[in-house]
Amino acid sequence: MAILKFHNAQAVQEIRIGVHELNCIGTLPPHDHPHIYMNMQESVICPYCGTRFRFDDGLQPTETNPPGCHFEDTDPDQR
C-alpha cells in the first residue's frame, strides 16, 4: 500500500489520522513543502511546517480530524 499524503491547508495545530506512516506535504500544491515521510507511534511533528499528526485508531486511513486533510494525487507524475 502506498504511503498516504496529508496536508494542513487549514493551518490547524494538530491533525488526527488513522495511519502510523504518512507523507506531510504542508499546504496544497503548488505551495506545498517537500513531501516528507514520517512514522509515528502516538504523534509526530513535521519539521517543515510544524503540524502535529496524532494517531487515532477510530479513524479510517484516509479519514482525518479535522476533516479534509487527506491529499489524493491526481497526477501520477507528482509522486
C-alpha positions in Angstrom: 0.0 0.0 0.0 1.3 3.5 -0.8 2.1 5.9 1.9 -0.8 8.4 2.2 -0.3 12.1 2.0 -1.8 14.7 4.3 -1.9 18.5 4.1 -2.6 21.3 6.6 -4.2 23.9 4.3 -6.5 24.8 7.3 -3.4 25.8 9.4 -4.5 23.8 12.4 -2.0 22.8 15.2 -3.0 19.1 15.1 -4.4 16.7 12.7 -5.6 13.3 13.8 -5.2 10.5 11.3 -5.9 6.7 11.1 -2.4 5.6 10.0 1.1 5.4 11.5 3.0 6.2 8.4 2.4 9.3 6.3 3.8 11.9 4.0 3.2 15.5 5.1 3.0 18.0 2.2 2.4 21.1 4.2 -0.3 23.0 2.3 -1.9 22.2 -1.1 0.1 22.3 -4.3 1.6 24.4 -5.8 2.5 25.9 -2.3 3.4 22.5 -0.7 6.7 21.9 1.0 8.9 18.9 0.2 6.9 15.8 0.8 8.4 14.3 4.0 7.9 10.7 5.1 7.2 10.3 8.8 6.5 7.2 11.0 4.9 7.6 14.4 3.6 5.7 17.4 1.3 8.2 19.1 2.3 11.5 17.4 4.9 13.3 15.3 5.6 16.9 14.3 6.6 17.8 10.8 10.0 19.5 10.8 9.0 21.7 7.8 5.6 23.1 8.7 5.3 22.2 12.4 2.0 20.3 12.1 1.5 17.7 14.7 0.0 14.5 13.5 -1.7 12.2 16.1 -2.7 8.6 15.5 -6.4 8.0 16.2 -7.4 4.3 15.9 -11.1 5.4 15.5 -10.3 6.9 12.0 -10.1 5.1 8.7 -6.8 5.5 6.7 -8.0 8.5 4.6 -10.2 10.0 7.3 -8.9 13.0 9.2 -9.9 15.2 12.1 -10.4 18.0 11.2 -12.0 16.6 8.0 -10.5 17.1 4.6 -6.7 16.9 5.3 -6.0 13.8 3.2 -4.4 14.6 -0.2 -5.1 12.4 -3.2 -2.6 12.6 -6.1 -4.5 13.1 -9.3 -1.3 13.4 -11.4 0.9 10.3 -11.4 3.9 12.5 -12.2 3.5 14.2 -8.8 4.5 11.1 -6.8 
